[in-house]
Each structure stands twice: as C-alpha cells, then as structure tokens.
Amino acid sequence: MPKKSSLLDQKDRKILSELDKNARQTDTQMGKKVGLSKQVVNYRIQKLIERGIISNFYTIINTGLLGLNSYYLFLQLEKINGTQESELMKKINALGYVGWLVSGTGRWDAVALIYAGSPGEFDALLTEIITLCGDHLHEYQFTALVHAEHLGYKFLAEKEIFLSVQQTEKKTPTILELTDKKILAALSQNSRRSLVEVSQITKIPTHKIHYHLKKLIKLKLIEGFKPKIDLSVLGYQWHLLLLQFRSTTEKEKKEFFNFCRYYKKIYYATHTVGQYNFMLDIHVHSMEEFKEVLLELKSRFSGNIHLYESIIIFKEHKIDYFPIKLL
C-alpha cells in the first residue's frame, strides 16, 4: 500500500517546501523557483487547501520580544467522554492567552501553550484553565520555555536542510504601535494576505503597511510565515517526545540541539525548564519508525537522557502567536 505522502507529486512538494520557507512569497516568485506559471502555482495551492493538506497560513511572532513568557501546560483527563473532551478543547481554544493547543494519547491527553507576562499572571491563567477542566482534571504539569526552534517540514526537502525560526523567553519588550498590532492581527491567521487585502481590513495605506511589516521583520519580532499542514492527510504520525535530562552542561545542550536541527524526522525542538527539559516534535510513518528515532536518541545521548514520555498528537486545535488580548 503506497504511503499517502506519495499522493504529492514533485511540483506539489516543491510548492509546499517553498511555502514552508516563506508563505508570503508571491505566486510569481514561487513559480520561478518550481518551474511553473503563477496561475498554476495558485491553482495547486488552492487544490492543496481543498484536499485538507493546508488548513491556513500563520505568522510566527517571537512572543518573548512582546515581553511574554511561554508556558506549556500538560493535562491528563479522567471521567470524560469524546463529546465532553471536544467541548473542553473548544473552551480552552477560545482563551485569548492560549497560543497552541493539541490533543492526543499518552500520559497526557492535551498540551496547551500559555502566554503570560509574569509568574503571577501565569498563576491566574492556570487557575482559570484548571477551573474549566473541573472534575475532568486528573493531573497536570507545566514547563517554561527557554528557547525553541521551528525547524521546518524536512520531509518536503530534497536535500538536508534546517530552517531555524526562533522562539525565546521573555526579553525587553518591543513597543508596538497601534498600526503594528492591526497589521499583526490581520496576518496572524492568514499570512498570505496581500498588502491591498491588509489595507482593506485595517484601513491603513499600503505603503505604511509595507514600511511597518519590513520593520517588524528586521526587528525579528516576525520570525516567519508558515503553512499549517495536516500531517495525517499525508500519512504521517505526529509524536511529541518529552525528555528529562540529567545534569547537563551548556555544551551538551548545544550538541543536542545541533543534532535535532539536522535530524530528518525532527520538526520542532524546544528547550524548557520544569518537569521536562526538551520537547521534540517528530514526524514518522509508523510506531516502528518512531521507535527507531527513540533508539537513536537514547544511543547517542544515553548519558544525558534520564526519562522520556511521548504523546501521539491526533489534533492541533490552535496555533496562534499573536495573543492580542494580552497586548
């Protein structure tokens, strides 16, 4: 039985790869790189959307430069059926300070990314989610982000690559003008909107949008523009591997991160402090393939890895790097 990913022809793969590098590229720019007219590029992108392979295009913002810390909350649920879990995910998804939400199976049933300006603010937001879960919450843990790298959909690339997009802990905040906020809000969940479309939404002239967008990219507040791809449609499993390290030097951490950057099956690497020290998003075709990845990690870093757990992600409910409620 052929892998579903084989349903993508070479041109579709190239288009997806270019979108992964920069989803704001124009159809003309991509067409020159993949050898197609802009009309055909546009047609193929629309078909990828219709087939459910692409669900949207989002803008990656380094929320650390907005003066926010990122916390990962792990939830284990009990006494809950499918309908109740779906309703709970909708309620958490609707919270303006939640930037990422996934559900799956493993020790944890759901993982939420929470943005907060201070530990006290995080405590208040955490209490709100715990209250939402009510009697369905069996256990929870959380970690705080130190550094993360979005490494790209490597299975699309013909050559060994890594496209590092950074996320950091809280830094001295960049002061956003109202114009910046309006532009970021317009592009947050549709990064391919043209300047004209953004102008129609924000009522800001296109030349002013161009200037502010260029400034936000130069400041590295905007780190990239990405397509959200449904991996299951392409026949991939998404595993979130949670690692607890023994006492590790900075040099060893850098060596581990460098391995992750170039390892074909690792899509996202996150360094955290708390219950876990590293989180790896891994894309594979089967449990056997995931086991091979795990064995290689354990073999190469046996002196570092103390404990590991994994979650098979079934659904990504939300990915949003612009918590406008907190700004």
Secondary structure, DSSP 8 states (H G I E B T S, - for coil): ---GGGGS-HHHHHHHHHHHH-TT--HHHHHHHHT--HHHHHHHHHHHHHTTSEEEEEEEE-GGGGT-EEEEEEEEE-S--HHHHHHHHHHHHT-TTEEEEEEEEES-SEEEEEEESSHHHHHHHHHHHHHHHGGGEEEEEEEEEEEEEE---GGG-SS-----EEEES--S-----HHHHHHHHHHTTBTT--HHHHHHHH---HHHHHHHHHHHHHTTSEEEEEEEE-GGGGT-EEEEEEEEE-S--HHHHHHHHHHHHH-TTEEEEEEEEES-SEEEEEEESSHHHHHHHHHHHHHHTTTTEEEEEEEEEEEEEEE-S--GGG-
